[in-house]
Structure formats: structure tokens, C-alpha cells
């Protein structure tokens, strides 16, 4: 599974099952109400693999951003001397 995730991230090509979600509707309040747009909550259930990939990408972005900020701070300090 890990190899598959790394391959997808490196190639930036994700299979359809990772990009697609399933729409589920939940009824607000009591269950005997008719399903109308006013009393339904739509939820999209995503692939577990997609959630893992999104989290990995988010962490990678955070790491790179903090590294860039650290380098900018270091260069600012060096320019003051």
C-alpha cells in the first residue's frame, strides 16, 4: 500500500477510485420526516486512500513552508551583520 501511495504522489496521477466519492444523505431531526432539501444533510464519503494522500500532501506542504520561513529568517539575520 505504501508503494502505491508514493507512486501516485510522484506521478501526480490518481486512479478514479481515489478521486471519486459516494454521496450519502442524512435526515435532520426525527426519522419520520419526508426527505426534502430543507431537512437533509448531504455528506460525501471519500476513499480512505484519498484521505491518507491528502494528509501526506498537507504535511509535506507544512514542512516545506516552515523550512522556507526558517531559511528566510536566517538570511535576514545574516544580512543584518
N, C-alpha and C positions, 0 to 999 in steps of 0.2 A: 504494500500500500504506500509506503514512504517513497519508494522509487517512482511510483505513478504520479504522486504529488510533485516531486522535484521535476520530473519530465514535463508535466503540464505547466509549471511555473517558468521553466527555462524556455519552453517553446511558445508560451503565451497562447496556447491552443487548448481549449477545454471541450470535452465531449458534451453532447447535447444533454445527457442526464445530469450533468453538473450545473448547467445553465438554466435548466427548467425547474419550475416549482409546481406545487399542487395547491389549488385554491380550495380552502375549506371555509364554510360559513358557520358561525356560532350565533344562536339566537340570544338576544338580550332578555333578561328577566325570566319570566315563567315559560315553561316549555309548551304551553297550550296556545301561545300567540301564533298568528299567521306570519310566515316569513315575508316581510316587506323590507324595502331599503332602510326604513326608519329603525327597525329593531333587529338588524343583522350586523354582525361584526365579521368582515372578511379577513382571513388570515392566509398567508401563503407559506406553505411548508416547503422548505428548501432541502436539498441534499445535504447529508451530514458531511460529505466530502467538500462541498462548496463552503460550508461554514469553517472547516479546518483551513482551507486555502485562503479564505478572506482573513482569518485571524493571522495566518503566517505573513500575508502581504502587509497587513496593518502593522505587525511587529517589525517587519523589515523597514517600513517607511519611518516608524518612530525611531529606530536605531540609526538610520541614515540621517534623519533630521537632527537628532541630538549630536551626532558626530560632526555635522556641518556647523552647528552652533558652537560646538567646542572649538573647532578649527578657527571660526571667525573670531571668537573671544581671544584665542591665543594670538592671532595675528594682530588684533587691536592692542593687546598688551605689549607685543614686540614693537609695534610702531610708535608707542609712547616713549620708548627708550632710545 
